[in-house]
Amino acid sequence: MGRFRYHVFACTNKRDPAHPRGSCQARNAEEILSIFRAELKLANIPQPFRINKSGCLDACEEGPVFAVYPDGVYYRLTSLEDVRRVVKEHLQDGMIVADLQIPSPPAS
């Protein structure tokens, strides 16, 4: 295992509002990221983890997008309840939250 049990990437990419794919930033990514960080602190998870802002994760239409590694799982998180479920079920219990999962973007 690497330095962190989980490393979460939060897409905060911003595009022109007229762009056809949209962007995670326009879909409240920063707000959801703040909620995620607060929930992680409250959960007091013993394993080391990290959460970082990222650029585009190439799932713009699904945003806001959060990727959990090393599992390579991508989630669309839009509410406090979504975040709480990922923190509890995935980061604490190690179970993928299938109904919030989106397909991983194709490798370039």
VOPA-571286 format. One record per residue (C-alpha): x, y negated, z negated; residue in three letters. Coordinates in Angstrom, 3 decimals. Each point is the difference from the previous one (the first is absolute). Layout:
+----------+----------+----------+-------+
!     east !    north !       up ! gutor !
+----------+----------+----------+-------+
!        X !        Y !        Z !   ALA !
...
+----------+----------+----------+-------+
! end
This chain:
+----------+----------+----------+-------+
!     east !    north !       up ! gutor !
+----------+----------+----------+-------+
!    0.000 !    0.000 !    0.000 !   MET !
!    1.183 !   -3.528 !    0.747 !   GLY !
!    0.176 !   -2.923 !   -2.330 !   ARG !
!   -3.781 !   -0.441 !   -0.067 !   PHE !
!   -2.747 !    2.594 !   -0.269 !   ARG !
!   -2.180 !   -2.209 !    2.184 !   TYR !
!    0.774 !   -3.004 !    2.150 !   HIS !
!   -3.071 !   -1.936 !    1.132 !   VAL !
!    0.147 !   -2.377 !    2.947 !   PHE !
!   -2.720 !   -2.642 !    0.319 !   ALA !
!   -0.430 !   -1.513 !    3.435 !   CYS !
!   -0.250 !   -3.782 !   -0.307 !   THR !
!    0.535 !   -0.722 !    3.686 !   ASN !
!   -1.674 !   -3.165 !    1.282 !   LYS !
!   -1.096 !   -0.580 !    3.576 !   ARG !
!   -1.880 !   -2.684 !    1.842 !   ASP !
!   -3.684 !    0.347 !   -0.982 !   PRO !
!   -0.880 !    0.398 !    3.673 !   ALA !
!    2.223 !    3.076 !    0.413 !   HIS !
!   -2.167 !    2.989 !    1.003 !   PRO !
!    1.570 !    2.378 !   -2.546 !   ARG !
!   -0.387 !   -2.366 !   -2.913 !   GLY !
!    2.400 !    0.237 !   -2.923 !   SER !
!    0.156 !    1.285 !   -3.545 !   CYS !
!    0.692 !   -3.519 !   -1.285 !   GLN !
!   -3.331 !   -1.175 !    1.430 !   ALA !
!   -1.709 !    2.903 !   -1.812 !   ARG !
!    1.123 !   -1.050 !   -3.506 !   ASN !
!    3.188 !    2.080 !   -0.188 !   ALA !
!    1.664 !   -2.387 !   -2.479 !   GLU !
!   -2.984 !    0.161 !   -2.357 !   GLU !
!   -0.131 !    3.807 !    0.150 !   ILE !
!    3.781 !    0.146 !   -0.553 !   LEU !
!   -0.357 !   -2.125 !   -3.158 !   SER !
!   -2.756 !    2.307 !   -1.234 !   ILE !
!    2.171 !    3.050 !    0.772 !   PHE !
!    2.947 !   -1.393 !   -1.987 !   ARG !
!   -2.246 !   -0.797 !   -2.973 !   ALA !
!   -1.573 !    3.469 !    0.053 !   GLU !
!    3.430 !    1.650 !    0.132 !   LEU !
!    1.029 !   -1.886 !   -3.138 !   LYS !
!   -3.208 !    1.010 !   -1.766 !   LEU !
!    0.436 !    3.653 !    1.005 !   ALA !
!    3.438 !    0.169 !   -1.637 !   ASN !
!    1.145 !    2.766 !    2.352 !   ILE !
!    3.108 !    1.689 !   -1.447 !   PRO !
!    1.617 !    0.838 !    3.349 !   GLN !
!    1.951 !   -2.791 !    1.661 !   PRO !
!   -1.799 !   -1.646 !    2.889 !   PHE !
!    0.339 !   -3.081 !    2.143 !   ARG !
!   -2.442 !   -2.117 !    1.963 !   ILE !
!    1.161 !   -2.418 !    2.672 !   ASN !
!   -1.480 !   -2.256 !    2.616 !   LYS !
!    0.680 !    1.194 !    3.507 !   SER !
!   -0.386 !   -1.199 !    3.521 !   GLY !
!   -2.419 !    1.608 !    2.410 !   CYS !
!   -0.697 !    3.699 !   -0.632 !   LEU !
!   -1.664 !    0.306 !    3.426 !   ASP !
!   -3.485 !    0.776 !   -1.257 !   ALA !
!   -1.285 !   -3.570 !    0.282 !   CYS !
!   -3.610 !    0.861 !    0.764 !   GLU !
!   -0.209 !    1.971 !   -3.257 !   GLU !
!    1.427 !   -2.680 !   -2.307 !   GLY !
!    0.882 !   -0.741 !   -2.619 !   PRO !
!    2.377 !    2.953 !    0.268 !   VAL !
!    2.118 !    1.505 !   -2.781 !   PHE !
!    2.466 !    2.835 !    0.636 !   ALA !
!    1.113 !    2.375 !   -2.761 !   VAL !
!    3.370 !    1.700 !    0.406 !   TYR !
!    1.530 !    2.558 !   -0.105 !   PRO !
!   -3.422 !    1.453 !    0.843 !   ASP !
!   -0.449 !   -2.125 !    3.125 !   GLY !
!   -3.650 !   -0.637 !   -0.860 !   VAL !
!   -1.687 !   -3.139 !    1.312 !   TYR !
!   -3.010 !   -1.507 !   -1.756 !   TYR !
!   -2.501 !   -2.724 !    0.771 !   ARG !
!   -0.618 !   -1.733 !   -3.334 !   LEU !
!   -2.664 !   -2.675 !   -0.223 !   THR !
!   -1.109 !   -0.099 !   -3.634 !   SER !
!    1.047 !    0.358 !   -3.605 !   LEU !
!   -1.680 !    3.417 !   -0.071 !   GLU !
!    2.036 !    1.162 !    3.028 !   ASP !
!    3.216 !   -1.089 !   -1.696 !   VAL !
!   -0.923 !    1.664 !   -3.288 !   ARG !
!   -0.712 !    3.260 !    1.793 !   ARG !
!    3.352 !    0.019 !    1.815 !   VAL !
!    1.887 !   -0.852 !   -3.201 !   VAL !
!   -1.792 !    2.695 !   -2.020 !   LYS !
!   -0.488 !    2.763 !    2.556 !   GLU !
!    3.118 !   -0.366 !    2.148 !   HIS !
!    2.677 !   -1.730 !   -2.072 !   LEU !
!   -0.911 !    1.581 !   -3.340 !   GLN !
!   -1.513 !    3.347 !    0.987 !   ASP !
!    1.806 !    0.608 !    3.313 !   GLY !
!   -3.207 !    0.516 !    2.017 !   MET !
!   -0.642 !   -1.769 !    3.300 !   ILE !
!   -3.202 !   -2.069 !   -0.007 !   VAL !
!   -1.336 !    1.383 !    3.279 !   ALA !
!   -2.981 !   -2.306 !    0.446 !   ASP !
!    2.259 !   -3.091 !   -0.166 !   LEU !
!    2.727 !    1.490 !    2.188 !   GLN !
!    0.502 !   -1.194 !    3.561 !   ILE !
!    2.040 !    1.745 !    2.692 !   PRO !
!    3.716 !   -0.741 !   -0.105 !   SER !
!    1.100 !   -2.118 !    2.949 !   PRO !
!    1.832 !    1.907 !    2.723 !   PRO !
!    3.783 !    0.014 !   -0.267 !   ALA !
!    1.644 !   -2.420 !    2.387 !   SER !
+----------+----------+----------+-------+
! end
